[in-house]
Amino acid sequence: MGFFNKGAGRLVLYGLGYIIFLILGALVFSAIETPEELGLIQKLRAERASFLSNHQCVEDDALESLITEIVLASNRGVSATRNASGTPNWSFGQSLFFSSTVITTIGYGHVTPLSRSGKIFCVLYATIGIPLTLVLLSALVERLLVPTVWFLQFLNSRLGHLYQPLNIRLFHLFIIVCFFLIFFLLVPAAIFATCEPEWDYLDSFYYCFISLTTIGLGDYIPGDSLDQPNRPIYKIATAAYLFIGITFMMLTLAVFYDIPQLNLGMLFSTSNDVNSEKVRLAGSSTGSQYGAGGLYNSTIEENTHRHVVRVRSRRDDSPSPEESAPKELRLP
């Protein structure tokens, strides 16, 4: 049992729990979505039988061949229907939107390169663009951490005499999460629900969440509705929203993971001494040092010095070592 008290044992248990979580998700999705899928299959078969009955000059094999070609083209981003998705996919606005989904790893998959040269360029472009995007996002998060830390210091100055540092940091995290939820999920969802005639509010919120978490399923794509006004500008504005939203998502995660009590990764440390030292140093802080992967962390020497200063400030009546030595020399 001592093995499971160490980081390796906890990691094994976490891995088993993660596998169980995946299996549970598969069971739930299968139970929810299977009836819907069967219903669509029956509807499609009925529509096909009705079409063949009304158009007896069309053979079943010919219809099957046409459907196959349409499906293959649709899987590559080319639609045969008379709507916006039937317009060219590689205009400047559409191409810029596609480029943003590639380098931010969202990857909706609704549009893909058709030519061999386009596929090769996509690989090279993503190889260079994804690291550049990560560097830019990290730099932006580091800059945004400055006002975030100022706000935390303000909360400490106002509430430090009433609440523990952990409670203040949790309240600070709650405010950051609410800010992200309101201005990057709820409000944009309302805007998309207004701009997209076929989306309701749930569809819009679902799109915002799936996009900003870079899941990118591709079942909802803005700007593909019929007679969408100013489609290129709309696509560019959507790309800007995705980039800014992902930046604030990373900021929220940075604030979350900087709280040691919420950082579960510290449980899997291979060195208990290093792990306990990190917790001690983080706990001795007033909660004003944030970091995202080391972006905004102070050094151990600075934390130790501040800790000593705080201890000495609470004991003003006790003499310092420099003062005690001369007093011993004056004794008769």
C-alpha positions as CSV (number, residue, x, y, z in Angstrom):
1,M,0.0,0.0,0.0
2,G,3.0,2.3,0.5
3,F,3.5,2.3,-3.3
4,F,0.2,4.0,-3.9
5,N,1.1,6.8,-1.6
6,K,3.8,7.9,-4.0
7,G,3.4,9.9,-7.2
8,A,3.8,6.8,-9.5
9,G,1.0,5.0,-7.7
10,R,-1.3,8.0,-7.9
11,L,-0.5,8.3,-11.6
12,V,-1.5,4.6,-12.2
13,L,-4.8,5.1,-10.3
14,Y,-5.4,8.3,-12.3
15,G,-4.8,6.5,-15.6
16,L,-7.2,3.8,-14.7
17,G,-9.8,6.4,-13.7
18,Y,-9.2,8.2,-16.9
19,I,-9.9,5.0,-18.9
20,I,-13.1,4.4,-17.0
21,F,-14.1,8.0,-17.7
22,L,-13.5,7.4,-21.5
23,I,-15.6,4.2,-21.3
24,L,-18.4,6.0,-19.4
25,G,-18.4,8.8,-22.0
26,A,-18.6,6.2,-24.9
27,L,-21.6,4.5,-23.2
28,V,-23.5,7.8,-22.6
29,F,-22.9,9.1,-26.1
30,S,-23.9,5.7,-27.6
31,A,-27.1,5.6,-25.5
32,I,-28.1,9.2,-26.4
33,E,-27.1,9.4,-30.1
34,T,-28.0,5.9,-31.4
35,P,-31.8,6.6,-31.4
36,E,-31.2,9.9,-33.3
37,E,-29.0,8.1,-35.8
38,L,-31.5,5.3,-36.4
39,G,-34.2,7.9,-36.9
40,L,-32.2,9.7,-39.6
41,I,-31.4,6.5,-41.3
42,Q,-35.0,5.5,-41.6
43,K,-36.0,9.0,-42.8
44,L,-33.2,8.9,-45.4
45,R,-34.4,5.5,-46.7
46,A,-37.9,6.7,-46.9
47,E,-36.9,9.7,-48.9
48,R,-34.8,7.6,-51.2
49,A,-37.7,5.2,-51.8
50,S,-40.1,8.1,-52.4
51,F,-37.7,9.6,-54.9
52,L,-37.3,6.4,-56.9
53,S,-41.1,5.9,-56.8
54,N,-41.7,9.4,-58.2
55,H,-38.9,9.2,-60.7
56,Q,-39.1,5.7,-62.1
57,C,-36.8,6.6,-65.0
58,V,-33.9,6.9,-62.5
59,E,-32.2,3.6,-61.7
60,D,-31.2,2.7,-58.2
61,D,-27.6,2.1,-59.1
62,A,-27.4,5.5,-60.8
63,L,-28.8,7.2,-57.8
64,E,-26.4,5.4,-55.5
65,S,-23.5,6.5,-57.7
66,L,-24.6,10.1,-57.6
67,I,-25.1,10.0,-53.8
68,T,-21.6,8.5,-53.4
69,E,-20.0,11.3,-55.4
70,I,-21.9,14.0,-53.5
71,V,-20.9,12.5,-50.1
72,L,-17.2,12.3,-51.2
73,A,-17.3,15.9,-52.4
74,S,-19.0,17.0,-49.2
75,N,-16.3,15.3,-47.1
76,R,-13.7,17.4,-48.9
77,G,-15.6,20.7,-48.3
78,V,-17.5,20.9,-51.6
79,S,-21.2,21.0,-51.4
80,A,-23.7,20.4,-54.3
81,T,-26.6,22.2,-52.5
82,R,-27.7,25.6,-53.4
83,N,-26.6,27.5,-50.4
84,A,-23.6,29.4,-49.1
85,S,-21.5,26.3,-48.7
86,G,-21.8,25.9,-52.5
87,T,-19.8,29.1,-53.0
88,P,-16.0,28.9,-53.4
89,N,-14.2,27.8,-50.2
90,W,-10.9,29.5,-51.1
91,S,-11.8,33.2,-51.3
92,F,-9.6,35.4,-49.1
93,G,-12.0,35.6,-46.2
94,Q,-12.6,31.8,-46.3
95,S,-8.9,31.1,-46.6
96,L,-8.0,33.4,-43.7
97,F,-10.6,31.6,-41.6
98,F,-9.2,28.2,-42.6
99,S,-5.6,29.4,-41.8
100,S,-6.7,30.5,-38.4
101,T,-8.3,27.1,-37.6
102,V,-5.1,25.4,-38.7
103,I,-2.5,27.3,-36.7
104,T,-4.8,27.4,-33.6
105,T,-5.3,23.6,-33.8
106,I,-9.1,24.0,-33.9
107,G,-9.3,22.2,-37.3
108,Y,-13.1,22.1,-38.0
109,G,-12.5,19.8,-41.0
110,H,-15.4,21.3,-43.1
111,V,-12.9,22.5,-45.7
112,T,-9.7,20.6,-46.5
113,P,-7.0,21.1,-49.2
114,L,-7.9,19.4,-52.4
115,S,-4.6,19.4,-54.3
116,R,-1.4,17.6,-53.4
117,S,0.5,20.8,-53.3
118,G,-2.2,22.3,-51.0
119,K,-1.8,19.3,-48.6
120,I,2.0,19.7,-48.6
121,F,1.8,23.4,-48.0
122,C,-0.8,22.8,-45.2
123,V,1.7,20.5,-43.4
124,L,4.5,23.0,-43.7
125,Y,2.3,25.9,-42.7
126,A,1.0,24.1,-39.6
127,T,4.5,23.0,-38.7
128,I,5.7,26.6,-38.6
129,G,2.4,28.3,-37.6
130,I,1.5,26.2,-34.6
131,P,4.7,26.9,-32.6
132,L,4.5,30.6,-33.6
133,T,0.9,30.7,-32.3
134,L,1.9,29.1,-29.0
135,V,4.7,31.6,-28.5
136,L,2.4,34.5,-29.3
137,L,-0.4,33.2,-27.0
138,S,2.1,32.6,-24.2
139,A,3.5,36.2,-24.6
140,L,0.0,37.6,-24.5
141,V,-1.0,35.6,-21.5
142,E,2.2,36.8,-19.7
143,R,1.1,40.4,-20.4
144,L,-2.4,39.8,-19.3
145,L,-1.1,38.3,-16.1
146,V,0.1,41.7,-15.0
147,P,-3.3,43.3,-14.5
148,T,-4.5,40.0,-13.2
149,V,-1.9,40.0,-10.5
150,W,-2.7,43.7,-9.7
151,F,-6.3,42.8,-9.2
152,L,-5.4,39.9,-6.9
153,Q,-3.2,42.3,-4.9
154,F,-6.1,44.7,-4.6
155,L,-8.3,41.8,-3.3
156,N,-5.6,40.9,-0.8
157,S,-5.4,44.5,0.4
158,R,-9.1,44.7,0.9
159,L,-9.9,41.2,2.1
160,G,-6.6,40.0,3.6
161,H,-7.6,40.8,7.1
162,L,-10.9,38.9,6.8
163,Y,-10.2,35.8,4.8
164,Q,-7.4,33.3,4.3
165,P,-5.1,33.6,1.2
166,L,-6.6,30.5,-0.4
167,N,-10.1,31.8,-0.1
168,I,-9.1,35.1,-1.7
169,R,-7.4,33.3,-4.6
170,L,-10.5,31.1,-5.1
171,F,-12.6,34.3,-5.2
172,H,-10.2,35.8,-7.7
173,L,-10.4,32.7,-9.9
174,F,-14.2,32.8,-9.7
175,I,-14.2,36.4,-11.0
176,I,-11.8,35.5,-13.9
177,V,-14.0,32.4,-14.8
178,C,-17.2,34.6,-14.7
179,F,-15.5,37.2,-16.9
180,F,-14.5,34.6,-19.5
181,L,-17.9,32.9,-19.3
182,I,-19.8,36.1,-19.9
183,F,-17.7,37.9,-22.5
184,F,-16.4,34.9,-24.5
185,L,-19.2,32.4,-24.2
186,L,-22.6,33.9,-23.3
187,V,-22.4,37.2,-25.1
188,P,-20.8,35.8,-28.3
189,A,-23.4,33.0,-28.3
190,A,-26.2,35.6,-28.3
191,I,-24.4,37.4,-31.3
192,F,-24.1,34.2,-33.3
193,A,-27.7,33.2,-32.5
194,T,-28.7,36.6,-34.1
195,C,-26.4,36.4,-37.1
196,E,-27.0,32.7,-37.9
197,P,-30.7,32.1,-38.8
198,E,-30.5,28.4,-38.4
199,W,-28.8,28.4,-35.0
200,D,-30.6,28.8,-31.7
201,Y,-28.9,30.0,-28.5
202,L,-27.9,26.4,-27.5
203,D,-26.3,25.8,-30.9
204,S,-24.4,29.1,-30.6
205,F,-23.1,28.4,-27.1
206,Y,-22.2,24.9,-28.2
207,Y,-20.2,26.3,-31.1
208,C,-18.4,28.9,-28.9
209,F,-17.4,26.2,-26.3
210,I,-16.3,23.6,-28.9
211,S,-14.2,26.2,-30.7
212,L,-12.5,27.9,-27.8
213,T,-11.5,24.6,-26.3
214,T,-10.0,23.7,-29.7
215,I,-12.2,20.6,-30.0
216,G,-13.4,21.8,-33.4
217,L,-16.0,19.2,-34.4
218,G,-17.0,21.2,-37.5
219,D,-20.7,20.5,-37.3
220,Y,-21.4,24.2,-36.9
221,I,-19.5,26.7,-39.1
222,P,-20.4,30.5,-39.0
223,G,-21.0,32.3,-42.2
224,D,-22.3,29.3,-44.3
225,S,-26.0,30.2,-44.1
226,L,-28.0,31.4,-47.2
227,D,-27.6,35.1,-48.1
228,Q,-25.1,35.8,-45.3
229,P,-24.3,39.5,-45.6
230,N,-20.7,40.6,-45.6
231,R,-19.5,37.0,-45.4
232,P,-15.7,37.8,-45.8
233,I,-15.8,40.4,-43.0
234,Y,-17.9,38.0,-40.9
235,K,-15.3,35.2,-41.3
236,I,-12.4,37.5,-40.4
237,A,-14.2,38.8,-37.3
238,T,-14.9,35.2,-36.3
239,A,-11.2,34.3,-36.7
240,A,-10.3,37.3,-34.5
241,Y,-12.8,36.2,-31.9
242,L,-11.4,32.7,-31.8
243,F,-7.8,33.9,-31.3
244,I,-8.7,36.4,-28.5
245,G,-11.0,33.8,-26.9
246,I,-8.3,31.1,-26.9
247,T,-5.9,33.7,-25.3
248,F,-8.3,34.3,-22.4
249,M,-8.9,30.6,-22.1
250,M,-5.2,30.1,-21.5
251,L,-5.2,33.0,-19.0
252,T,-8.0,31.4,-17.1
253,L,-6.1,28.0,-17.0
254,A,-2.9,29.8,-15.9
255,V,-4.8,31.3,-12.9
256,F,-6.4,28.0,-12.1
257,Y,-3.2,25.9,-12.2
258,D,-1.2,28.4,-10.1
259,I,-3.3,27.5,-7.1
260,P,-1.4,24.5,-5.6
261,Q,-4.5,23.1,-4.0
262,L,-6.2,22.8,-7.4
263,N,-3.2,21.7,-9.4
264,L,-3.7,17.9,-9.4
265,G,-0.5,17.5,-11.4
266,M,1.5,18.0,-8.2
267,L,0.1,14.8,-6.8
268,F,2.0,12.8,-9.4
269,S,5.4,14.3,-8.6
270,T,8.2,11.7,-8.5
271,S,9.9,13.5,-5.7
272,N,8.0,14.0,-2.5
273,D,10.6,16.4,-1.2
274,V,10.4,18.6,-4.3
275,N,6.6,18.4,-4.2
276,S,6.4,19.5,-0.6
277,E,8.8,22.3,-1.1
278,K,6.7,23.6,-4.0
279,V,3.6,23.5,-1.8
280,R,5.4,25.3,1.1
281,L,6.8,28.0,-1.1
282,A,3.4,28.6,-2.9
283,G,1.6,28.6,0.5
284,S,3.9,31.1,2.1
285,S,3.2,33.5,-0.7
286,T,0.3,36.0,-0.4
287,G,-1.1,34.7,-3.7
288,S,0.2,37.5,-5.9
289,Q,2.7,35.5,-8.0
290,Y,1.0,33.8,-11.0
291,G,2.6,31.9,-13.8
292,A,1.8,29.9,-16.9
293,G,4.5,27.4,-17.3
294,G,7.0,29.6,-15.5
295,L,6.0,32.8,-17.2
296,Y,5.4,34.8,-14.0
297,N,6.9,32.9,-11.1
298,S,9.3,34.4,-8.6
299,T,12.5,32.7,-7.5
300,I,12.9,30.7,-4.4
301,E,15.3,33.2,-2.9
302,E,12.8,36.0,-3.3
303,N,10.0,34.0,-1.7
304,T,12.3,33.0,1.2
305,H,13.4,36.7,1.7
306,R,9.8,37.9,1.8
307,H,8.9,35.1,4.2
308,V,11.6,36.2,6.6
309,V,10.6,39.8,6.3
310,R,7.0,39.0,7.2
311,V,8.1,37.0,10.3
312,R,10.3,39.8,11.6
313,S,7.6,42.4,11.0
314,R,5.2,40.5,13.3
315,R,7.7,40.5,16.2
316,D,8.8,44.1,16.5
317,D,9.6,43.7,20.2
318,S,12.2,40.9,19.7
319,P,15.8,42.1,19.1
320,S,17.6,41.2,15.9
321,P,20.9,39.3,16.0
322,E,22.8,42.5,15.3
323,E,21.2,44.1,18.4
324,S,21.6,41.2,20.7
325,A,25.4,40.9,20.4
326,P,26.3,44.4,21.8
327,K,23.9,43.9,24.7
328,E,25.8,40.7,25.8
329,L,29.1,42.7,25.8
330,R,27.6,45.2,28.3
331,L,26.9,42.6,30.9
332,P,29.0,43.0,34.1
